[in-house]
């Protein structure tokens, strides 16, 4: 029997929206979804603001009882100490963060994060009760050289080393060639890779873990294409970048997805 997985629509704000802009955004998004009665538990909404916004957004979510999950965009491999500029998972947990993005392609490219660093960050997240959103994906050159699944599969295999079968994780497939470029993987391409990633989870953590783990697609996701991805059996939501900064567009992604069975 197939396991029902609650879809997750995650908005990665990247380095956008200061803490004052964040207040207005969250309030408008909540109103747009509340009025349309789209906060009934059939989809989970996750917000991933910059570090400087986290306390502000947490306070707003708590005060107004807004049912959005809060996540961070990164964390340190270390728990505390003389690591200037780093942010501990312990601090994020104190801010009621549920999720933390790990291994985003921009971190891998601009900060030279290796698969081993990503794996260490996954362990750091789990130590502090955070759910890691493990990002994997290939460049166009890698895809042409190694095929559609090899890079992502290899990245995930390393990231899952030492992860217990009982751990809650999320995996996000983000083809680098489709991030912010306007190019989008086809639903069939996304399904092929997401299915391969679920097979890795099954091999490393067991079939039960594979059945319950949500695998997201990320890469130029918009309200006009989200339904086509959500129809695929191994796509359980989306990691949304630019479109998550526009209230009406992000709300439309969440609303439209709600009506798609998984």
C-alpha positions, 0 to 999 in steps of 0.5 A: 500500500502506498504511503501518503506523503503530505506535500511540502512547498518550500520557499527559499528566499535566498538573500532577499527580503529584510526583516521588515519586508519579511513581516509584510510578506508573511502577513500577505501570504497568510491572508491569501491562503487563509481566505482561500481556505488552503491551510487545512493540512493537505499541504505543508508550507515552509519558509526559509528566510535569511538568518537575519529574518528568522527571529522576526518571522518566528515571532510573527508565526507564533503570535498570529498562530500562522501554520507555516513551518520555519527553516534556515538556509544553512548551518554550521558543521560545528555546534559552538566555538570560535567560528566567526560568521557561522550559525549553529544548529542549536541556535536554529532549534531555539528559534523553532526552526523545523527545517534547514537547507543543506547542500544547495547548489549555490553553497556547493558552487560559491562556497566550495561545499563538498559532498563530505561537508554536506554530510557533516551538516546533515549530521549537525542538523540531526544532532539538534532535531532539525530536518535536513532538506538535502539538495542534490543536482547536476550541471548541464555538463555533468548531465551530458557526461554522466547521464541524468541520475549519476551525480544526484545519486552519488551526492545523496549516497554520501549525504546519507552516510551515518543517517539512522533509518528513523531520521526524518529527512527531505531530499530536493532535486535541483538540476543546476541548469534549471535554477534561475535560468527559465529552463525547466526539467520536464516532469518526466525528467524530474520523475526519473531522478526523484525515483532514483533518489528514492531508491537510494533512500531505500537502499541506505535507510530501508523501504519504510524510510523511502516510502515516507521521505518527501522528495521535492523538485526545485528549478524554475518552479511556477504556478503554471508548471507545478501541477505537471510535476505534482502528478509524478508519483515520486515528486512530493512538493517543490523547493521554490526560489524566485517565485517564492518572493512574489506573494500572489505567485507563491500562493498560487503554487500552494493553492494549485498544488493542493488540488493535485492528488499524490 
